[in-house]
Structure formats: C-alpha cells, structure tokens
Amino acid sequence: PAGYTGKKARGGETGSNGLLLDPAGNLVLCQHGDRRVSRLRKDWSFEPLATHYDGKRLNSPNDAVYHSNGDLYFTDPPYGLEKRMDDPAKELAFQGVYRLPKGAAAPVLLTKDVTRPNGIGFSPDEKKLYVASSDPDKAIWMVYDVQDDGSIANGKVFFDSTAWFKEGRLGLPDGLKVDQQGNIFATGPGGVLVFAPDGTHLGTIETGQKTANCGFGNDGSVLYMTADMFFCRIKLNTKGLGF
C-alpha cells in the first residue's frame, strides 16, 4: 500500500514505513509521504487516524505500536519530508513521540526530547516503552516508564551505539520488536542487536547490510529482517510477543 497518495511527483522517503495490525486485524500504516497514520479500508481506501498535532501537520509518522487498551503509540521524525529538517513544509519545530487514545481524533504528545524518534515497542507487561533514535550523532535507544494514564516518565538511555556507528558499523537505530521474555531485537549498527530487559547487549545478528526493520513471524520463533536490498529470516529459540 502506498505511503503517498498525492498526484504531484516529489522526492523524499514517500513510501509506507511502519506497518501493524489494529486490534480488529486491520492494516495500519505510517504513511511517510502523506505525513499521517492511516488504516487501510476493505475497499483499499485509507482512513486517516492521525494527521495533525495542535493544529499543525505531523512531520512523517514512522513506526507505531498498539497498547492492549487500544491506544496507538507512534514516532514522528522528518524522514518523509524532501529536505527533512530544512523542509519549508515542516510545521512542527520538533520530532515527537505520540499516543493516539482509542477513538480519539488527535494524538497526545508524549515527548519531544528524542532527536530522531524511530522504532517503538512495549515490554511484555507494558510498563516500559522503548524508542529508537536514528540520529548519527546520538544513536541511542531510550526507555520510559508507562504511567497509568498512558503518559511516559523517567526517560533514560537504554543503550548507546553512537561509537559503533562512528567506527563504521552499518546502520542506525531503527525498527525494533520484543520477545516474550522481554528481550529487545533492535536494528542498528551492525545488524539486529539483541538486548536483555536491563539493557545488556546479548549479541548481534550480523547482516552485513544497513538493517532497517525486523518482525516475528510463522509461529513466532522466526525473525524476519529487512537488510538493504535483502529480506532475511532466522530461526530463534524464543518467540515474539503476540504468539
């Protein structure tokens, strides 16, 4: 499905980025080119879910995750804009992480302190929220405490891979997924980095390419990875959340 439905040709990363299923099994897309989060209807048209914050158009929603209560959490970096941070069409002065409450018409800003928010995911008990930042000068993952009202607090650096990127390892923090034990599988410098819930780096699935995203499939024990021009998979001894 398209990330850009406009008629005028334009540059930038206009395709769909994060893809996920809503609680009813419908496909939800982060549409970079259209700068919104949408749901794909059965007639193949798009139903916009989040387009603006505080009256201003979103940058280009990138990745998203559903809370079990139906709230949608998503990131909004500038990558879908032709000139990114310097694009004259950019209306927001920051890159945000948002929560779209179930049934709401507009998102709630959770934080604007992550310079390039990207991948996003919950711990198994949904008490922690992980956010990747694909900033080459601050290639980090953040972790937050999820509050009872859906807000986040006590943000801290979960893991810093800036030095690895600077030394030439391919890729930046991007998409991430969490397994049933709470381990985080996060694309970043070198491939897919695997972290324990306490932030310990357990190892890396080395792809040899810039690796942008990953997801669990089959019975939950197969990890699929998008690594530049390659679509890869590996069998694991664990299973992803939701299986």
Stockholm file with secondary structure:
# STOCKHOLM 1.0

chainA/1-243         PAGYTGKKARGGETGSNGLLLDPAGNLVLCQHGDRRVSRLRKDWSFEPLATHYDGKRLNSPNDAVYHSNGDLYFTDPPYGLEKRMDDPAKELAFQGVYRLPKGAAAPVLLTKDVTRPNGIGFSPDEKKLYVASSDPDKAIWMVYDVQDDGSIANGKVFFDSTAWFKEGRLGLPDGLKVDQQGNIFATGPGGVLVFAPDGTHLGTIETGQKTANCGFGNDGSVLYMTADMFFCRIKLNTKGLGF
#=GR chainA/1-243 SS CCSCCCSSCCCSCCSEEEEEECTTSCEEEEETTTTEEEEECTTSCEEEEECEETTEECSCCCCEEECTTSCEEEEECSTTSTTGGGCTTCCCSSCEEEEECTTCSSCEEEECCCSSEEEEEECTTSSEEEEEEEETTEEEEEEEEECTTSCEEEEEEEEECHHHHHTTCSCCSCCEEEBTTSCEEEEETTEEEEECTTSCEEEEEECSSCEEEEEEETTTTEEEEEETTEEEEEECSSCBTTC
#=GC SS_cons         CCSCCCSSCCCSCCSEEEEEECTTSCEEEEETTTTEEEEECTTSCEEEEECEETTEECSCCCCEEECTTSCEEEEECSTTSTTGGGCTTCCCSSCEEEEECTTCSSCEEEECCCSSEEEEEECTTSSEEEEEEEETTEEEEEEEEECTTSCEEEEEEEEECHHHHHTTCSCCSCCEEEBTTSCEEEEETTEEEEECTTSCEEEEEECSSCEEEEEEETTTTEEEEEETTEEEEEECSSCBTTC
//
